[in-house]
Every structure is written in structure tokens, then in C-alpha cells.
Amino acid sequence: MCGTRVLWKIDLYDEKLEFGTRNPLDLTVTRRVLTMMLPSEY
């Protein structure tokens, strides 16, 4: 689907994916989550 617009964002969570991470630079306590969606889903 060339030319399809997609919105995306990266969120940084704690180890249990419940809250924001306390230290984004420490990969032992941070989980990254990529969210992608079509503009119509926003």
C-alpha cells in the first residue's frame, strides 16, 4: 500500500509494562513499545 499514511509513536514503560519507566536510558528497567495506526484510527 504505497503512499498510505501511518502514525507511529514509541512509549517507554517499566518492566511490567504498567507505568512509565523511571530511567529511560537503563535498558534493564525500560521496555519500548511501538504503536502504529492509520490516521482514521486516531
CHARMM internal coordinates of N, CA and C (Angstrom, degrees):
IC EDIT
DIST 1 N 1 CA 1.4466
DIST 1 CA 1 C 1.5233
ANGL 1 N 1 CA 1 C 109.08
DIST 1 C 2 N 1.2823
ANGL 1 CA 1 C 2 N 117.41
DIHE 1 N 1 CA 1 C 2 N 66.60
DIST 2 N 2 CA 1.4566
ANGL 1 C 2 N 2 CA 121.75
DIHE 1 CA 1 C 2 N 2 CA 179.76
DIST 2 CA 2 C 1.5199
ANGL 2 N 2 CA 2 C 110.46
DIHE 1 C 2 N 2 CA 2 C -61.19
DIST 2 C 3 N 1.3031
ANGL 2 CA 2 C 3 N 115.53
DIHE 2 N 2 CA 2 C 3 N 138.56
DIST 3 N 3 CA 1.4538
ANGL 2 C 3 N 3 CA 120.91
DIHE 2 CA 2 C 3 N 3 CA 178.94
DIST 3 CA 3 C 1.5186
ANGL 3 N 3 CA 3 C 114.25
DIHE 2 C 3 N 3 CA 3 C 88.04
DIST 3 C 4 N 1.3213
ANGL 3 CA 3 C 4 N 118.18
DIHE 3 N 3 CA 3 C 4 N -0.87
DIST 4 N 4 CA 1.4584
ANGL 3 C 4 N 4 CA 121.24
DIHE 3 CA 3 C 4 N 4 CA 178.28
DIST 4 CA 4 C 1.5220
ANGL 4 N 4 CA 4 C 109.21
DIHE 3 C 4 N 4 CA 4 C -77.81
DIST 4 C 5 N 1.3305
ANGL 4 CA 4 C 5 N 115.86
DIHE 4 N 4 CA 4 C 5 N 129.07
DIST 5 N 5 CA 1.4632
ANGL 4 C 5 N 5 CA 120.24
DIHE 4 CA 4 C 5 N 5 CA 178.64
DIST 5 CA 5 C 1.5237
ANGL 5 N 5 CA 5 C 109.87
DIHE 4 C 5 N 5 CA 5 C -80.44
DIST 5 C 6 N 1.3249
ANGL 5 CA 5 C 6 N 114.71
DIHE 5 N 5 CA 5 C 6 N 140.43
DIST 6 N 6 CA 1.4589
ANGL 5 C 6 N 6 CA 121.24
DIHE 5 CA 5 C 6 N 6 CA 179.88
DIST 6 CA 6 C 1.5257
ANGL 6 N 6 CA 6 C 108.09
DIHE 5 C 6 N 6 CA 6 C -133.68
DIST 6 C 7 N 1.3218
ANGL 6 CA 6 C 7 N 116.36
DIHE 6 N 6 CA 6 C 7 N 134.29
DIST 7 N 7 CA 1.4578
ANGL 6 C 7 N 7 CA 121.41
DIHE 6 CA 6 C 7 N 7 CA 172.96
DIST 7 CA 7 C 1.5216
ANGL 7 N 7 CA 7 C 107.65
DIHE 6 C 7 N 7 CA 7 C -95.47
DIST 7 C 8 N 1.3266
ANGL 7 CA 7 C 8 N 117.15
DIHE 7 N 7 CA 7 C 8 N 144.12
DIST 8 N 8 CA 1.4527
ANGL 7 C 8 N 8 CA 119.55
DIHE 7 CA 7 C 8 N 8 CA 178.93
DIST 8 CA 8 C 1.5119
ANGL 8 N 8 CA 8 C 109.72
DIHE 7 C 8 N 8 CA 8 C -148.65
DIST 8 C 9 N 1.3311
ANGL 8 CA 8 C 9 N 115.25
DIHE 8 N 8 CA 8 C 9 N 156.49
DIST 9 N 9 CA 1.4523
ANGL 8 C 9 N 9 CA 121.39
DIHE 8 CA 8 C 9 N 9 CA 175.61
DIST 9 CA 9 C 1.5215
ANGL 9 N 9 CA 9 C 108.74
DIHE 8 C 9 N 9 CA 9 C -153.78
DIST 9 C 10 N 1.3164
ANGL 9 CA 9 C 10 N 115.72
DIHE 9 N 9 CA 9 C 10 N 156.56
DIST 10 N 10 CA 1.4579
ANGL 9 C 10 N 10 CA 121.63
DIHE 9 CA 9 C 10 N 10 CA 176.55
DIST 10 CA 10 C 1.5244
ANGL 10 N 10 CA 10 C 107.31
DIHE 9 C 10 N 10 CA 10 C -119.04
DIST 10 C 11 N 1.3325
ANGL 10 CA 10 C 11 N 116.28
DIHE 10 N 10 CA 10 C 11 N 124.00
DIST 11 N 11 CA 1.4598
ANGL 10 C 11 N 11 CA 122.37
DIHE 10 CA 10 C 11 N 11 CA 177.07
DIST 11 CA 11 C 1.5230
ANGL 11 N 11 CA 11 C 108.99
DIHE 10 C 11 N 11 CA 11 C -108.53
DIST 11 C 12 N 1.3195
ANGL 11 CA 11 C 12 N 115.70
DIHE 11 N 11 CA 11 C 12 N 149.32
DIST 12 N 12 CA 1.4571
ANGL 11 C 12 N 12 CA 121.86
DIHE 11 CA 11 C 12 N 12 CA 179.86
DIST 12 CA 12 C 1.5228
ANGL 12 N 12 CA 12 C 108.39
DIHE 11 C 12 N 12 CA 12 C -113.53
DIST 12 C 13 N 1.3310
ANGL 12 CA 12 C 13 N 116.60
DIHE 12 N 12 CA 12 C 13 N 119.35
DIST 13 N 13 CA 1.4607
ANGL 12 C 13 N 13 CA 123.06
DIHE 12 CA 12 C 13 N 13 CA -176.31
DIST 13 CA 13 C 1.5228
ANGL 13 N 13 CA 13 C 111.21
DIHE 12 C 13 N 13 CA 13 C -118.28
DIST 13 C 14 N 1.3321
ANGL 13 CA 13 C 14 N 114.26
DIHE 13 N 13 CA 13 C 14 N 168.72
DIST 14 N 14 CA 1.4611
ANGL 13 C 14 N 14 CA 120.10
DIHE 13 CA 13 C 14 N 14 CA 174.05
DIST 14 CA 14 C 1.5294
ANGL 14 N 14 CA 14 C 109.31
DIHE 13 C 14 N 14 CA 14 C -75.04
DIST 14 C 15 N 1.3383
ANGL 14 CA 14 C 15 N 115.61
DIHE 14 N 14 CA 14 C 15 N -178.22
DIST 15 N 15 CA 1.4736
ANGL 14 C 15 N 15 CA 120.63
DIHE 14 CA 14 C 15 N 15 CA -174.92
DIST 15 CA 15 C 1.5288
ANGL 15 N 15 CA 15 C 113.17
DIHE 14 C 15 N 15 CA 15 C -61.94
DIST 15 C 16 N 1.3311
ANGL 15 CA 15 C 16 N 116.99
DIHE 15 N 15 CA 15 C 16 N -30.32
DIST 16 N 16 CA 1.4634
ANGL 15 C 16 N 16 CA 121.04
DIHE 15 CA 15 C 16 N 16 CA -177.59
DIST 16 CA 16 C 1.5330
ANGL 16 N 16 CA 16 C 112.89
DIHE 15 C 16 N 16 CA 16 C -93.51
DIST 16 C 17 N 1.3262
ANGL 16 CA 16 C 17 N 116.78
DIHE 16 N 16 CA 16 C 17 N 4.15
DIST 17 N 17 CA 1.4742
ANGL 16 C 17 N 17 CA 123.15
DIHE 16 CA 16 C 17 N 17 CA -179.35
DIST 17 CA 17 C 1.5263
ANGL 17 N 17 CA 17 C 111.73
DIHE 16 C 17 N 17 CA 17 C 57.64
DIST 17 C 18 N 1.3463
ANGL 17 CA 17 C 18 N 116.29
DIHE 17 N 17 CA 17 C 18 N 36.16
DIST 18 N 18 CA 1.4603
ANGL 17 C 18 N 18 CA 121.37
DIHE 17 CA 17 C 18 N 18 CA -179.84
DIST 18 CA 18 C 1.5229
ANGL 18 N 18 CA 18 C 112.96
DIHE 17 C 18 N 18 CA 18 C -106.38
DIST 18 C 19 N 1.3405
ANGL 18 CA 18 C 19 N 117.03
DIHE 18 N 18 CA 18 C 19 N -37.50
DIST 19 N 19 CA 1.4526
ANGL 18 C 19 N 19 CA 121.99
DIHE 18 CA 18 C 19 N 19 CA -174.49
DIST 19 CA 19 C 1.5193
ANGL 19 N 19 CA 19 C 109.81
DIHE 18 C 19 N 19 CA 19 C -134.94
DIST 19 C 20 N 1.3101
ANGL 19 CA 19 C 20 N 115.61
DIHE 19 N 19 CA 19 C 20 N 171.42
DIST 20 N 20 CA 1.4510
ANGL 19 C 20 N 20 CA 119.54
DIHE 19 CA 19 C 20 N 20 CA 174.12
DIST 20 CA 20 C 1.5211
ANGL 20 N 20 CA 20 C 109.84
DIHE 19 C 20 N 20 CA 20 C -65.83
DIST 20 C 21 N 1.3161
ANGL 20 CA 20 C 21 N 117.02
DIHE 20 N 20 CA 20 C 21 N 149.65
DIST 21 N 21 CA 1.4562
ANGL 20 C 21 N 21 CA 121.29
DIHE 20 CA 20 C 21 N 21 CA -178.22
DIST 21 CA 21 C 1.5205
ANGL 21 N 21 CA 21 C 111.09
DIHE 20 C 21 N 21 CA 21 C -71.11
DIST 21 C 22 N 1.3095
ANGL 21 CA 21 C 22 N 116.10
DIHE 21 N 21 CA 21 C 22 N 149.69
DIST 22 N 22 CA 1.4626
ANGL 21 C 22 N 22 CA 119.87
DIHE 21 CA 21 C 22 N 22 CA 178.50
DIST 22 CA 22 C 1.5264
ANGL 22 N 22 CA 22 C 112.00
DIHE 21 C 22 N 22 CA 22 C -84.25
DIST 22 C 23 N 1.3375
ANGL 22 CA 22 C 23 N 116.50
DIHE 22 N 22 CA 22 C 23 N -18.57
DIST 23 N 23 CA 1.4580
ANGL 22 C 23 N 23 CA 120.51
DIHE 22 CA 22 C 23 N 23 CA -179.79
DIST 23 CA 23 C 1.5278
ANGL 23 N 23 CA 23 C 109.33
DIHE 22 C 23 N 23 CA 23 C -147.23
DIST 23 C 24 N 1.3407
ANGL 23 CA 23 C 24 N 118.22
DIHE 23 N 23 CA 23 C 24 N 92.56
DIST 24 N 24 CA 1.4666
ANGL 23 C 24 N 24 CA 121.35
DIHE 23 CA 23 C 24 N 24 CA -175.52
DIST 24 CA 24 C 1.5298
ANGL 24 N 24 CA 24 C 115.01
DIHE 23 C 24 N 24 CA 24 C -59.85
DIST 24 C 25 N 1.3095
ANGL 24 CA 24 C 25 N 117.93
DIHE 24 N 24 CA 24 C 25 N -23.31
DIST 25 N 25 CA 1.4693
ANGL 24 C 25 N 25 CA 120.84
DIHE 24 CA 24 C 25 N 25 CA -178.37
DIST 25 CA 25 C 1.5244
ANGL 25 N 25 CA 25 C 113.12
DIHE 24 C 25 N 25 CA 25 C -84.52
DIST 25 C 26 N 1.3204
ANGL 25 CA 25 C 26 N 117.46
DIHE 25 N 25 CA 25 C 26 N -14.65
DIST 26 N 26 CA 1.4619
ANGL 25 C 26 N 26 CA 121.47
DIHE 25 CA 25 C 26 N 26 CA -179.42
DIST 26 CA 26 C 1.5261
ANGL 26 N 26 CA 26 C 109.27
DIHE 25 C 26 N 26 CA 26 C -93.45
DIST 26 C 27 N 1.3172
ANGL 26 CA 26 C 27 N 116.30
DIHE 26 N 26 CA 26 C 27 N 104.29
DIST 27 N 27 CA 1.4622
ANGL 26 C 27 N 27 CA 120.95
DIHE 26 CA 26 C 27 N 27 CA -175.98
DIST 27 CA 27 C 1.5262
ANGL 27 N 27 CA 27 C 113.55
DIHE 26 C 27 N 27 CA 27 C -70.57
DIST 27 C 28 N 1.3220
ANGL 27 CA 27 C 28 N 117.95
DIHE 27 N 27 CA 27 C 28 N -11.04
DIST 28 N 28 CA 1.4614
ANGL 27 C 28 N 28 CA 119.57
DIHE 27 CA 27 C 28 N 28 CA 177.20
DIST 28 CA 28 C 1.5221
ANGL 28 N 28 CA 28 C 111.74
DIHE 27 C 28 N 28 CA 28 C -78.93
DIST 28 C 29 N 1.3437
ANGL 28 CA 28 C 29 N 118.05
DIHE 28 N 28 CA 28 C 29 N -17.31
DIST 29 N 29 CA 1.4704
ANGL 28 C 29 N 29 CA 121.28
DIHE 28 CA 28 C 29 N 29 CA -179.76
DIST 29 CA 29 C 1.5251
ANGL 29 N 29 CA 29 C 112.13
DIHE 28 C 29 N 29 CA 29 C -120.98
DIST 29 C 30 N 1.3273
ANGL 29 CA 29 C 30 N 117.67
DIHE 29 N 29 CA 29 C 30 N 5.63
DIST 30 N 30 CA 1.4549
ANGL 29 C 30 N 30 CA 121.47
DIHE 29 CA 29 C 30 N 30 CA -175.03
DIST 30 CA 30 C 1.5255
ANGL 30 N 30 CA 30 C 111.07
DIHE 29 C 30 N 30 CA 30 C -122.00
DIST 30 C 31 N 1.3289
ANGL 30 CA 30 C 31 N 115.66
DIHE 30 N 30 CA 30 C 31 N 135.32
DIST 31 N 31 CA 1.4646
ANGL 30 C 31 N 31 CA 122.07
DIHE 30 CA 30 C 31 N 31 CA 173.91
DIST 31 CA 31 C 1.5238
ANGL 31 N 31 CA 31 C 107.56
DIHE 30 C 31 N 31 CA 31 C -119.75
DIST 31 C 32 N 1.3053
ANGL 31 CA 31 C 32 N 116.47
DIHE 31 N 31 CA 31 C 32 N 132.06
DIST 32 N 32 CA 1.4619
ANGL 31 C 32 N 32 CA 121.68
DIHE 31 CA 31 C 32 N 32 CA 178.42
DIST 32 CA 32 C 1.5195
ANGL 32 N 32 CA 32 C 109.33
DIHE 31 C 32 N 32 CA 32 C -97.47
DIST 32 C 33 N 1.3234
ANGL 32 CA 32 C 33 N 116.02
DIHE 32 N 32 CA 32 C 33 N 136.39
DIST 33 N 33 CA 1.4613
ANGL 32 C 33 N 33 CA 121.49
DIHE 32 CA 32 C 33 N 33 CA 179.67
DIST 33 CA 33 C 1.5244
ANGL 33 N 33 CA 33 C 107.74
DIHE 32 C 33 N 33 CA 33 C -126.27
DIST 33 C 34 N 1.3199
ANGL 33 CA 33 C 34 N 115.41
DIHE 33 N 33 CA 33 C 34 N 122.58
DIST 34 N 34 CA 1.4561
ANGL 33 C 34 N 34 CA 121.88
DIHE 33 CA 33 C 34 N 34 CA 177.74
DIST 34 CA 34 C 1.5290
ANGL 34 N 34 CA 34 C 108.53
DIHE 33 C 34 N 34 CA 34 C -96.50
DIST 34 C 35 N 1.3281
ANGL 34 CA 34 C 35 N 116.11
DIHE 34 N 34 CA 34 C 35 N 125.71
DIST 35 N 35 CA 1.4592
ANGL 34 C 35 N 35 CA 121.61
DIHE 34 CA 34 C 35 N 35 CA 176.52
DIST 35 CA 35 C 1.5224
ANGL 35 N 35 CA 35 C 108.05
DIHE 34 C 35 N 35 CA 35 C -114.19
DIST 35 C 36 N 1.3230
ANGL 35 CA 35 C 36 N 116.42
DIHE 35 N 35 CA 35 C 36 N 127.61
DIST 36 N 36 CA 1.4656
ANGL 35 C 36 N 36 CA 122.01
DIHE 35 CA 35 C 36 N 36 CA 177.32
DIST 36 CA 36 C 1.5106
ANGL 36 N 36 CA 36 C 108.41
DIHE 35 C 36 N 36 CA 36 C -124.94
DIST 36 C 37 N 1.3473
ANGL 36 CA 36 C 37 N 116.71
DIHE 36 N 36 CA 36 C 37 N 141.40
DIST 37 N 37 CA 1.4457
ANGL 36 C 37 N 37 CA 120.84
DIHE 36 CA 36 C 37 N 37 CA 178.66
DIST 37 CA 37 C 1.5107
ANGL 37 N 37 CA 37 C 110.50
DIHE 36 C 37 N 37 CA 37 C -156.38
DIST 37 C 38 N 1.3120
ANGL 37 CA 37 C 38 N 115.25
DIHE 37 N 37 CA 37 C 38 N 160.20
DIST 38 N 38 CA 1.4549
ANGL 37 C 38 N 38 CA 121.76
DIHE 37 CA 37 C 38 N 38 CA 173.50
DIST 38 CA 38 C 1.5227
ANGL 38 N 38 CA 38 C 108.19
DIHE 37 C 38 N 38 CA 38 C -80.12
DIST 38 C 39 N 1.3393
ANGL 38 CA 38 C 39 N 118.06
DIHE 38 N 38 CA 38 C 39 N 149.16
DIST 39 N 39 CA 1.4641
ANGL 38 C 39 N 39 CA 119.81
DIHE 38 CA 38 C 39 N 39 CA 178.47
DIST 39 CA 39 C 1.5252
ANGL 39 N 39 CA 39 C 112.70
DIHE 38 C 39 N 39 CA 39 C -54.46
DIST 39 C 40 N 1.3133
ANGL 39 CA 39 C 40 N 118.84
DIHE 39 N 39 CA 39 C 40 N -31.95
DIST 40 N 40 CA 1.4666
ANGL 39 C 40 N 40 CA 121.63
DIHE 39 CA 39 C 40 N 40 CA -179.57
DIST 40 CA 40 C 1.5305
ANGL 40 N 40 CA 40 C 111.71
DIHE 39 C 40 N 40 CA 40 C -68.90
DIST 40 C 41 N 1.3328
ANGL 40 CA 40 C 41 N 117.81
DIHE 40 N 40 CA 40 C 41 N -17.52
DIST 41 N 41 CA 1.4588
ANGL 40 C 41 N 41 CA 121.60
DIHE 40 CA 40 C 41 N 41 CA 179.49
DIST 41 CA 41 C 1.5215
ANGL 41 N 41 CA 41 C 113.10
DIHE 40 C 41 N 41 CA 41 C -89.98
DIST 41 C 42 N 1.3286
ANGL 41 CA 41 C 42 N 116.53
DIHE 41 N 41 CA 41 C 42 N -7.79
DIST 42 N 42 CA 1.4579
ANGL 41 C 42 N 42 CA 120.85
DIHE 41 CA 41 C 42 N 42 CA -175.51
DIST 42 CA 42 C 1.5001
ANGL 42 N 42 CA 42 C 112.02
DIHE 41 C 42 N 42 CA 42 C -76.51
END
COOR INIT
IC SEED 1 N 1 CA 1 C
IC BUILD
